[in-house]
Amino acid sequence: MATPTAAWERAREERRPVPRLINRLRPAPLESLGSLLERLRVANHYRERGWLGGLLRRHPERPEVLRRVEDFQTLEALTGLGRAELIGLTLHRFAPWYGVAQGPPRPPLPAVLSIPLWPDGGSQGNTREAPGVCPACWEERPVILVPWWLHHLTACPWHGVLLRERCAGCAAPLRLAAGREGCERCGAAIGAMATRAIAGDADGVELSALLWRATGCMERPFLAEGLGRAAEQAVRGLGTPGLLRGLWGAGAGAGGRGGNAAAARGGDRRRA
């Protein structure tokens, strides 16, 4: 089937509404925008991976950092989703707690969303070059979660295992494609890959849950139950933005050394 880009671009040039997709999908909880767009591509029978390249003016290969109003207007028309919901599928959802100094504030450009934005280049070690993955989550539903891009989220709070970054079959960085069971490079089943369990490490489990709650990715309250009074006062005084700024600042220094990422790559234990 021919790419839809030419027809869509012609509609834009003629100031006609961008045609909507026939088969529309709802995003899974915490699904990333790139993952949803890949599922939409398959559901609408488009063969080309770059099917949106002519419509999205910047970062068509990484929609999680799209920032132009025009791009979101296009996606609203195509998908039927509202702008707030689309932004929730991007890394911009974490921008209010982005703690690395960004210089003096600048007035928003007319073409750019007037919200706190995640930096184009990723935020100095706070995002991965490619998302990690929880094999158990992938086995249940093969979609890419937007928090899997964050460098300091190294474990799955639901399955109690470390995220994987490398393929057990080809040993290369995992290449994920929403809706596919296996690694795009070698076909190895992602859901069957071994990973390290953290279930026996109570502190690790609690820290992982704390981080996911702090980023707004879990419904439970930010503060964990059962904290000692001193720890509870310290965490409550720090607050969500302060906690993330501290962690992300440390991540910026550790990112080049591969600290947490290195622990998540190999994985020699099956998930609990």
Buried (B, 14 or more C-beta within 10 A) or exposed (E): EEBBBEEBEEBBEEEEEBEEBEEEBEBBEBBBBBBBBBBBBBBBEBEEEEBBEBBBBBBBEBBBBBBBBBBBEBBBBBBEBEBEEBBBBBBBBBBEBBBBEEEEEEEEEEEEBEBEBBBEEBBBBBBBEBBBBBBBBBBEEBBBBBBBBBBBBBBBBEBBBBBBBBBBBBEEBBBBBBEBBBBEBEEBBBBBBBBBBBEEBEEBBBBBBBBBBBBBBBEEEBBBEEBEEEEBEEBEEBEBEBBBBEBBBBBBEBBEEEBBBEBBBBBEEEBE
